[in-house]
Amino acid sequence: QVQLVESGGGLVQAGGSLRLSCAASGSGFSTKPMGWYRQAPGKQREFVASITSRGTTNYKDSVKGRFTISRDNAKNTVYLQMNNLKPEDTGVYLCMTVVDSAAYWGQGTQVTVSS
């Protein structure tokens, strides 16, 4: 059983910042890859950022230089620091991990960026 709970979303103006957190339950967090996805209204879910157990990161091109994914294995938590937010970043942000080829998702946290 894997449970993921996101927090930290909110309403910000363009150019502002937010830090999202994803707390994971269960054992083995430090060995698992983690990722952030988002889903804008009326659109498909898309990849935003990922981090491996070793700390290697990957990002969607449009967020490179603005977003930073990190993890704190002692706290079983992955973060997404989002700077210079744009209205196009608006959406529900979901944390995910993969266990035995199966994807597990959190419930999501809403991020709204106003012009």
MISENU-413361 format. One line per 2 residues: their letters; for each residue x, y, z of C-alpha. Coordinates in Angstrom, 1 decimal. Example, Ala and Ser with C-alpha at 12.3 -4.5 7.8 and 13.67 -1.06 7.14 Angstrom:
<nodes>
as = 12.3,-4.5,7.8 | 13.7,-1.1,7.1
</nodes>
This chain:
<nodes>
qv = 0.0,0.0,0.0 | 1.3,3.4,-1.1
ql = -0.3,6.6,0.0 | 0.7,10.0,-1.3
ve = -0.7,13.3,0.1 | 0.1,16.6,-1.6
sg = -0.1,20.0,0.0 | 1.0,23.6,-0.6
gg = -1.1,24.6,-3.5 | -2.9,28.0,-3.7
lv = -3.6,31.1,-5.6 | -0.7,33.3,-6.7
qa = -0.1,36.1,-9.2 | 2.0,35.6,-12.2
gg = 5.7,35.8,-11.2 | 5.0,34.4,-7.8
sl = 6.2,31.3,-6.1 | 4.8,28.2,-4.4
rl = 6.4,25.1,-2.9 | 4.4,21.9,-3.1
sc = 5.0,19.0,-0.8 | 4.1,15.3,-1.2
aa = 4.2,13.1,1.9 | 4.5,9.4,1.3
sg = 3.5,6.7,3.7 | 4.9,3.2,4.0
sg = 8.4,1.9,3.8 | 11.0,2.1,1.0
fs = 10.5,5.7,0.1 | 14.2,6.3,-0.4
tk = 14.4,3.6,-3.0 | 11.6,4.8,-5.2
pm = 11.4,7.3,-8.0 | 9.0,10.2,-7.5
gw = 7.4,12.6,-9.9 | 5.0,15.5,-10.3
yr = 2.3,15.8,-12.9 | -0.3,18.4,-13.5
qa = -3.7,18.5,-15.2 | -5.1,21.8,-16.4
pg = -8.9,22.2,-16.8 | -10.0,20.4,-19.9
kq = -6.6,19.0,-20.7 | -4.7,15.7,-20.3
re = -2.4,15.1,-17.4 | 1.2,15.9,-18.2
fv = 4.6,15.3,-16.8 | 6.2,18.1,-14.9
as = 9.3,16.8,-13.0 | 10.8,13.6,-11.6
it = 13.6,12.6,-9.3 | 15.2,9.2,-8.9
sr = 16.3,7.6,-5.7 | 19.8,8.9,-6.4
gt = 18.6,12.4,-6.9 | 18.8,12.6,-10.7
tn = 16.1,15.1,-11.9 | 14.2,15.6,-15.1
yk = 11.8,18.4,-16.1 | 9.3,19.3,-18.7
ds = 11.0,21.8,-21.0 | 8.6,24.6,-20.2
vk = 9.4,24.5,-16.5 | 13.2,24.2,-16.7
gr = 14.9,27.0,-14.8 | 11.7,27.8,-12.9
ft = 10.8,24.6,-11.1 | 13.0,22.5,-8.8
is = 12.1,19.0,-7.6 | 13.8,17.7,-4.5
rd = 13.4,15.0,-1.9 | 14.0,14.5,1.8
na = 14.2,10.8,2.5 | 14.3,11.3,6.2
kn = 10.8,12.9,6.0 | 9.5,10.7,3.2
tv = 8.7,13.8,1.3 | 9.2,15.1,-2.2
yl = 9.0,18.8,-3.0 | 8.3,21.0,-6.0
qm = 9.6,24.5,-5.7 | 7.9,26.6,-8.4
nn = 9.2,30.1,-9.1 | 8.2,32.7,-11.7
lk = 4.8,31.1,-12.1 | 2.8,31.7,-15.2
pe = -0.9,31.4,-15.8 | -0.2,28.4,-18.0
dt = 1.1,26.6,-14.9 | -2.5,26.5,-13.5
gv = -3.8,23.1,-12.7 | -4.1,20.3,-10.3
yl = -0.7,19.0,-9.3 | -0.3,15.4,-8.5
cm = 2.5,13.4,-6.9 | 3.2,10.0,-8.1
tv = 5.5,7.0,-7.7 | 6.0,3.7,-9.4
vd = 6.1,0.4,-7.5 | 6.4,-2.9,-9.4
sa = 5.5,-1.2,-12.6 | 2.3,0.3,-11.2
ay = 1.7,4.0,-10.8 | 0.4,5.4,-7.5
wg = -1.1,8.9,-7.3 | -1.9,11.4,-4.7
qg = -5.2,13.3,-4.6 | -3.7,16.4,-6.0
tq = -3.4,20.0,-4.9 | -4.7,23.0,-6.9
vt = -2.4,25.7,-8.2 | -4.0,28.8,-9.7
vs = -1.8,31.5,-11.2 | -3.6,34.7,-12.1
s = -2.5,37.3,-14.7
</nodes>
